[in-house]
Amino acid sequence: MKAIAAVNLKGYIGKGGDLMYSIKEDLAFFARTTKGKALVMGRKTLASLPGGKGLKGRTNIVLSRSMTEAEGAAKEVFVARDVKGLFELLKAQGIADSELFVIGGGEIYSLLLPYCDTLYITRVLSEDEGEVKFPDITPDFILSEGEVMTSGALRYRFDTYVRSR
């Protein structure tokens, strides 16, 4: 399992029900990296996507205790109630853990980070305050730091963390 997120220097990923940053290159990286894969997200993350529906070209799964199967079908997503249900759904759909990307929000990252072996973090070099944080990355992840780039006034880099086992 992998996670993908844009995270600033203070650990924030979201504010006002949306992403902290909209960086064209980051959105393109997200699209390239997740195309044809499976995504798992929370209900609020789904609501923030275009049309409040699953992303095209991917298998979309919402981890939610409150969303019904019928609501999920209408929003073009599968619904899992908990982590055990998520793994059962992956098995039933023939989706390998290695093909699954965690895309948010904060609670879902916290819940699934222990199962992730790779983290794709767009590190935004900003100290803006937000409302939703990415969980602390544990020391068993090894960082490969990307080259610093610029988008408008924002500086960022594509970092990859791989769990050492």
Buried (B, 14 or more C-beta within 10 A) or exposed (E): BBBBBBBBEBBBBBBEEEBBBEBEEBBEBBEEEBEEBBBBBBBBBBEBBEEEBBBEEBBBBBBBEEBEEEBBEEBBBBBBBEBEBBBEBBEEEEBEBEBBBBBBBBBBBEBBBEBBBBBBBBBBEBEEEBEBBBBEBEEEBEEEEBEEBEBEEBEBBBBBBBBEE
